[in-house]
Amino acid sequence: MTGMATDTAPERLSEIRARIAAAEAAAGRTAGSVGLIAVSKTFEASDILPVIQAGQRVFGENRVQEAKGKWPALRAEFPDLELHLIGPLQSNKAAEAVALFDAIHTIDRDKIAASVAAEMAKQGRSLRLLVQVNTGAEPQKAGILPEDTAAFVARCRDVHRLVVDGLMCIPPVDEAPAPHFALLAKLAEGLDLKSLSMGMSSDFETAIAFGATDIRVGSAIFGSRGIDRKGLLAAAPLEGIDLRRAEDTGRDVDL
């Protein structure tokens, strides 16, 4: 267990759903137009089960290896679950990722695009794919730079034969998120991409106002994360984790 009382998670989920509906209305968005990805990284199956039983069907995980340990059994019991990879993907994990996940939000380089394309063809699977954009040009964070996004999406389409569904971003912790959401929306519009994966526990209502189609909410549903900090520090150089920030996706973690 993570040290978090899970019996309140369904109540938090209900509150988040109400806030999403209010934000949709405030932005003049169609009710139900924003998808909620419940970010369950670091939580065990026993923590996740009450949220599933409360009706949530879309979940996000950061690491392929962690997801492999808990989701096959949950999906066997609940076949309608949808699983999104919202953290870094290494090319040697592409086969496992394509087999396990329904969507990947972190396509950000040609090697990953090629590996995912090859595995989808081999396995006969078609995943929803989003390109991660490093809107703040942060050196410790993954993602294609904004000025390189159009060319990279073109290569994904023309060279790797991938269908890119949209873009994803994680704004810098020390900056207002709105300009980053606006930039991502502008990039997506210019590339005729329909999906915007942006907004987390602390800023999802702002993201909805700027057109988010998918928000990634973890701690506001599951509560504080119980993380083995020693293990996290050991993994940080490999996975590019930004230990300054507590967030719900990408290289950023709740501490």
C-alpha positions, 0 to 999 in steps of 0.5 A: 500500500502507498499509505493513502486511504483509498476509500475517499478516492471515489469521492475525489473522482466525483468532485473532479468530474463535477469540476470538469463539467463546470469548466466545460460549461464555463468555456462554452465546450460541449458537455463530455468533450474532455476526457479524464485520464486517472493517473495511477502511477505508483499506486497498487491494484488495490488502490486503483480498484475503487476508482474503477468500481466508481466508473472510471475507465481511462488510466495513465501510467508512466512506466511500462514495467510498473504497468505490466505488474498490475494492469493485465489482471485488472484488464482481465476483470474489466475488459473495457479499461483503456490504458495510456502511457504518459511517461517516457518510452525507451525503444527497447520497451516498444514491444511491451508498450504496444502490447499493453497500452491503448495510447502513447502520449510521449512520441518525441523522437524518430527512434521511438516513432520507428520502433512503435510503428514497427511493433504496431505492424508486427502485433497488428495493433493500432494505438492512439499516438500523441507527440510530446512538445517541450513548450518550455524548452526545458533541458531536463524534460523530454519532448520535441521543441515547438519550432521542430514540431511540424517537421517531426509530425510530418516525418511521423506521418510520411516516413514512419507511416504513423497516424498522429492524433494530437499533441501533449505538453507539461508546462514548466513548474515556475511559469503560468501554464496558460501560454503553454496551453495556448501554444500547444493549441496553436501548434495542433491547429496548424497541423490539423491535429484534433487532440490536446493532452494537457492539464493536470491536478493543479491546472486542468480547468485552465487547460480546458479553457484552452481546448484540452481534450484529455486531462491527466489527473492523479493526486487530486483523485488518488491522493499523495503518492508513496514513492521510494525516493531512493529508488526514484533518485536512482532512476532519475538520470535514466528517465530524465525525471525532474525532481523539482516538480510534483505533477501527474505525468511525464518525467515529473513526479509527486513527491 
